[in-house]
Amino acid sequence: MATPTPELIGSPLPAISVILPVLNEEAHLEGAVHSILSQDYKGAIEVILAIGPSRDRTLEIAQEISRKDSRVVLVDSPTGRTAAGLNLALHKSQSPVVVRVDGHAQIPSDYLRLVVEILNATGAVNVGGVMAAVGTTAFERAVAGAMRSPLGVGASRFHTGGEAGEVDTVYLGAFRREALLAIGGFDERFTRAQDWELNFRLRENGGIVYFDPRLHVTYRPRSTVRALAKQYFEYGRWRRVVSRRHSGTINLRYLAPPCALAGFTISVIAGFIAPILFTPAAIYLLFVLLASIKIATSIREYILLLAVIPTMHFAWGAGFISSPKTLVPAAE
């Protein structure tokens, strides 16, 4: 399929469907929806919440929001899985522009206006911006600092910012609905890495995925070491699945964490045989010390980063290395 031209949106103010997969978001859902309904965009907006089987008051809060504002529509998402919820919300939507937002994220008041402006100007099928991690506790602030630094997550533009332009993937995304439907929506076999996988298929189908740093989405990081480790383990695990299914989607940035984990582990074990072999592990620890100094804004944050950075690197690497081929069958 040829790259869609800007006029395919059909209007300078097309209707927008904002879709959110929602599960256990009692603490953040109201703020997320409020940020959408408070947009300065002059076109029509609808908000579609795909509600999973939450263990907290998420459904009750969503129902109350919907009662107060008819633009908010609820759909049942029985599995609670992100990709399935996104597809349910996508098929419920009617608008030519579909914007994904998460239940724990907040968008600035000009986000939807900028999305349409960028889609029209570039002809892209998906546009996105910066995953602006912001923490409220000391631990969350340390995680946010690591997530927004190339020393923590590499030089991905949606984490660290950068110039506008074509990219492989973006955070969340604002789509031409026709482009999503043309590739069959999100692959529901993917528990994680749905964005990476989807954006590969969009590009393979002739579309442009475009990054613009003016699009900022406030992201709330995990609040404990355990939750952070689980998150990054799953990231690595499912990124390996994407690389298996779609050749050419892996690069050195994605190989760095598994290589760091393997090198550190081998170095520590071999060092007991020949102390000189402790050197690679010592170099990595020195990197963590210096990176923490570079990122930290306080002594407390510095101390926390000494745990946060290796947790992110090693959990991602462990997930990547241990990812079983049975998660999703290899491409035919």
C-alpha positions in Angstrom: 0.0 0.0 0.0 1.3 3.4 -0.9 2.0 5.9 1.9 -1.3 7.8 2.7 -1.4 11.4 1.6 -2.2 14.1 4.2 -5.7 14.9 2.8 -6.9 11.3 3.6 -7.7 12.5 7.1 -10.5 14.5 5.3 -10.6 17.6 7.4 -8.4 20.1 9.2 -10.4 19.1 12.3 -11.2 15.4 11.9 -13.0 13.6 14.7 -10.7 11.8 17.1 -11.2 8.6 19.0 -8.9 8.2 22.0 -8.6 4.6 23.1 -7.3 3.4 26.4 -6.8 -0.2 27.6 -7.5 0.0 31.3 -6.7 -2.5 34.1 -6.2 -1.8 37.8 -5.9 2.0 37.2 -7.8 3.3 40.2 -5.1 5.7 41.1 -4.6 7.3 37.7 -7.6 6.8 35.4 -9.5 9.9 36.4 -6.5 12.1 35.7 -5.8 10.4 32.4 -9.3 10.9 31.1 -9.4 14.5 32.5 -6.3 15.3 30.5 -8.0 14.1 27.3 -11.3 15.9 27.9 -9.5 19.1 28.7 -7.8 19.3 25.2 -7.9 22.6 23.3 -8.7 20.7 20.1 -11.8 22.1 18.4 -12.9 19.0 16.6 -15.1 16.1 18.0 -13.5 13.8 20.6 -14.6 10.5 22.0 -12.9 8.5 24.6 -13.2 4.7 24.5 -12.2 2.8 27.7 -11.6 -0.9 27.3 -12.1 -2.1 30.8 -10.4 -5.3 31.9 -11.3 -7.4 35.0 -9.7 -5.0 37.5 -9.2 -5.9 41.2 -9.7 -2.3 42.4 -12.3 0.4 41.8 -11.4 1.0 38.2 -14.7 0.0 36.7 -16.7 2.0 39.2 -14.6 5.1 38.5 -14.9 4.6 34.7 -18.7 4.2 35.0 -18.9 7.5 37.0 -16.8 9.3 34.4 -19.0 8.0 31.6 -22.2 9.1 33.4 -20.8 12.6 33.7 -19.6 12.9 30.1 -21.3 11.2 27.2 -18.1 11.4 25.2 -16.7 8.6 27.4 -17.7 5.2 26.2 -17.0 1.9 28.0 -16.3 -1.5 26.3 -15.8 -4.8 28.2 -12.3 -6.3 27.7 -12.7 -9.8 29.3 -9.0 -10.8 29.1 -7.6 -7.5 30.3 -4.8 -7.9 27.9 -3.5 -4.7 26.3 -3.6 -5.7 22.6 -7.1 -7.2 23.0 -8.4 -4.1 24.7 -6.9 -1.8 22.1 -8.5 -3.9 19.3 -11.9 -3.8 21.0 -11.7 0.0 21.4 -10.4 0.4 17.8 -13.4 -1.5 16.4 -15.8 0.5 18.6 -14.3 3.8 17.3 -15.6 5.6 14.2 -13.2 8.5 13.8 -10.5 8.8 11.1 -7.9 9.5 13.7 -7.3 7.1 16.6 -5.0 8.1 19.5 -3.7 5.6 22.0 -3.3 6.8 25.6 -2.7 4.6 28.7 -4.7 4.7 31.9 -1.7 5.8 33.9 -0.5 8.5 31.4 -1.5 12.1 31.0 -1.3 14.2 27.8 -0.9 18.0 27.7 -3.7 20.2 26.5 -2.4 20.7 23.0 -1.6 17.1 22.3 -4.5 16.2 20.0 -4.2 19.5 18.1 -0.5 18.8 17.5 -1.3 15.2 16.5 -3.6 16.3 13.7 -1.2 19.0 12.6 1.7 16.5 12.4 -0.4 13.8 10.6 -1.5 16.3 8.0 2.0 17.8 7.5 3.9 14.5 7.2 1.4 12.0 5.8 2.5 9.6 8.5 0.3 6.7 9.5 1.5 7.0 13.1 3.0 9.8 15.1 4.3 9.9 18.6 6.6 11.8 20.9 8.4 11.7 24.2 7.6 9.2 27.0 8.1 11.9 29.7 8.7 9.8 32.8 7.9 11.7 36.0 8.0 10.2 39.4 6.3 11.3 42.7 8.3 9.2 45.2 12.1 9.2 45.5 12.3 5.8 43.9 10.0 6.8 41.0 12.1 9.9 40.4 15.3 7.8 40.2 13.6 5.5 37.7 12.3 8.5 35.7 15.8 9.9 35.5 17.2 6.6 34.2 14.4 6.2 31.7 15.0 9.7 30.3 18.8 9.2 30.0 20.7 7.4 27.2 22.8 6.0 30.0 19.8 4.2 31.3 17.8 3.2 28.2 20.0 4.0 25.2 19.5 6.7 22.7 15.9 6.0 21.7 14.3 9.3 20.8 10.9 8.6 22.5 12.8 8.2 25.8 15.4 10.9 25.5 14.0 13.4 22.9 15.7 14.5 19.7 14.9 15.9 16.3 11.6 15.3 14.6 11.7 12.6 11.8 10.9 9.1 10.7 11.6 6.4 13.2 11.1 2.7 13.7 8.7 3.0 16.6 7.1 5.6 18.9 5.5 5.6 22.3 1.7 5.0 22.4 0.9 6.6 19.0 -1.7 8.5 17.1 -2.9 6.7 14.0 -4.8 7.0 10.8 -7.6 4.5 11.5 -7.6 3.1 8.0 -3.9 2.2 8.3 -4.5 0.3 11.6 -7.5 -1.6 10.0 -5.4 -2.4 6.9 -2.9 -4.4 8.9 -5.5 -6.1 11.1 -4.9 -3.9 14.2 -2.7 -5.1 17.2 -1.4 -8.6 17.3 -3.2 -10.1 20.4 -0.6 -12.8 20.8 1.8 -10.1 22.2 1.5 -9.5 25.9 4.2 -6.9 25.6 6.0 -5.1 22.7 2.8 -4.6 20.8 4.0 -1.1 19.7 7.3 -2.4 18.3 5.5 -5.2 16.4 2.6 -3.0 15.2 4.9 -0.3 13.9 7.0 -2.8 12.0 3.9 -3.9 10.1 2.8 -0.3 9.5 6.2 0.4 7.9 6.2 -2.8 6.0 2.9 -1.8 4.6 4.3 1.4 3.2 3.5 3.7 6.0 5.6 6.3 7.8 6.1 6.3 11.6 7.0 9.8 12.7 8.5 11.1 15.9 7.9 14.7 17.0 9.4 16.0 20.3 6.5 18.4 20.8 4.3 15.5 21.8 4.9 14.9 25.5 3.1 12.2 27.4 3.5 12.1 31.2 4.4 8.6 32.2 4.4 7.3 35.8 7.3 4.8 36.5 7.0 1.6 38.6 7.2 2.3 42.3 9.3 -0.7 43.5 12.5 -2.6 42.5 10.4 -5.7 42.1 7.8 -4.1 39.8 10.6 -2.4 37.8 12.5 -5.7 37.4 9.3 -7.5 36.2 8.5 -4.7 33.7 11.9 -4.8 32.2 12.2 -8.5 32.2 8.9 -8.6 30.1 10.2 -5.9 27.8 13.3 -7.9 27.0 11.4 -11.2 26.7 8.9 -9.8 24.2 11.4 -7.7 22.3 13.2 -11.0 21.5 9.9 -12.3 20.1 9.6 -9.3 17.8 13.2 -10.0 16.5 12.3 -13.6 15.8 9.2 -12.8 13.9 10.6 -9.8 12.0 14.1 -10.1 10.8 16.1 -6.9 10.8 14.4 -5.4 13.8 17.2 -5.9 16.2 20.1 -3.5 16.7 23.1 -2.9 19.0 21.0 -1.0 21.5 18.8 -4.0 22.1 21.7 -6.3 22.3 23.6 -4.2 24.9 21.6 -5.4 28.0 21.9 -9.2 27.3 25.6 -8.7 26.5 26.1 -6.7 29.7 24.4 -9.3 31.8 26.3 -12.2 30.2 29.6 -10.4 30.4 29.1 -9.3 34.0 28.1 -12.8 35.1 31.0 -14.6 33.3 33.4 -12.0 34.6 32.3 -12.5 38.2 32.5 -16.3 38.0 35.8 -16.4 36.1 37.3 -13.8 38.4 37.5 -16.3 41.2 39.8 -18.4 38.9 41.9 -15.5 37.7 41.4 -12.1 39.4 42.2 -10.2 36.3 39.0 -11.5 34.8 37.0 -9.4 37.3 37.9 -6.5 35.1 34.8 -6.5 32.8 32.5 -6.6 35.9 34.5 -3.8 37.5 34.2 -1.7 34.4 30.4 -2.1 34.4 30.2 -1.2 38.1 32.3 1.9 37.3 29.9 2.8 34.5 26.9 2.5 36.9 28.7 4.7 39.5 29.4 7.4 36.9 26.0 7.2 35.2 24.3 7.6 38.5 26.3 10.7 39.2 25.4 12.1 35.8 21.7 11.4 36.2 21.1 12.1 39.9 19.7 15.4 41.2 20.3 14.5 44.9 22.4 12.1 47.0 19.3 10.0 47.8 18.5 9.7 44.1 22.1 8.8 43.4 22.0 5.9 45.9 18.7 4.7 44.4 20.1 4.8 40.9 22.9 2.4 41.9 20.1 -0.2 42.2 17.8 1.1 39.5 20.2 1.2 36.5 21.5 -2.4 36.8 17.9 -3.6 37.6 16.8 -2.2 34.3 19.8 -3.5 32.3 20.0 -6.9 33.8 16.2 -7.6 33.9 15.9 -6.6 30.3 18.9 -8.7 29.4 17.6 -11.7 31.3 14.2 -11.5 29.6 15.9 -11.3 26.2 18.2 -14.3 26.8 15.5 -16.5 28.4 12.7 -15.7 26.0 11.2 -19.0 24.8 10.3 -19.6 21.2 6.9 -20.9 22.3 5.7 -17.4 23.3 4.6 -16.6 19.7 5.3 -19.0 16.8 8.0 -17.9 14.3 6.9 -16.1 11.2 6.0 -18.5 8.4 
